[in-house]
């Protein structure tokens, strides 16, 4: 998301991001500021790996940040989200929500992410694993009168 900075020893993450074919060079902090100003919805910025980028996202008007390496298995030179989460959460200091996405494979990973400062943990694969094993039965149901009800999906 953030525009890559010039390569230097202090910004190796940005250098690697600049070389990525999946980087969106068209997204700039100025565009993000305009989006935050024009939209009436809260906007969270995904792809934050550095505390200074979290600070900049907040300054642009973002309602929160999502610590994410956009699938580090594809961009294998990026740091793990767990390595970035603690530093980002400390810098944010509760001013906006900090969510984390990537590398979450179990309930233990969720607890670790929360302990490192995440306000919420986004999951993808575990949800899909449950869906592939038990289909719709793997998840709860909403009913207007009683709210959510959860069932164990296996007999």
Steps between C-alpha positions, in 0.01 A plus 500: 500500500747771598720630220844346521778715639841527338717199582731536795627286785223642720215415264565147377129414526412784265773395258363150477144630463604727215616200300178308552273453201198514736579847635256772399720792409186705433396502867664790675456666836339792318240269341436341838444843655254585224314171552475555875369853437249406230356180647236507768607151609791417728803387302760257634839476333629149430861414436659682791828342615688798643415726793569814297254386233237444769564853623462636150177305443351649816610848391316456169176427684491120496258353753737211566792300368536139395843350551541276197770380267246426226580131496868478590520160337469687168720788605746292697737782582249687716504467879245279673197684634581380853840668476344832399190493721653587836691803369200630305258451792736681737533797266125520441444497875125438485419805287340281233428126481786275389396185317734228376466282192732221396664205665201416719446126488365406845335629812844522656608733221197718572595522870859585412386777263274645768787484751723686252250787486242417235147621567363248250635207301392433142491141384473345157631149484360369831155615391541322168629184669188484716280564201668225300458247782147573618347745256243740640469290814846618606372847582235658715159624402330830553135513595324832565350395833800334663810634324791270424483132579800276463503126445781253487505390136577134560266243656 
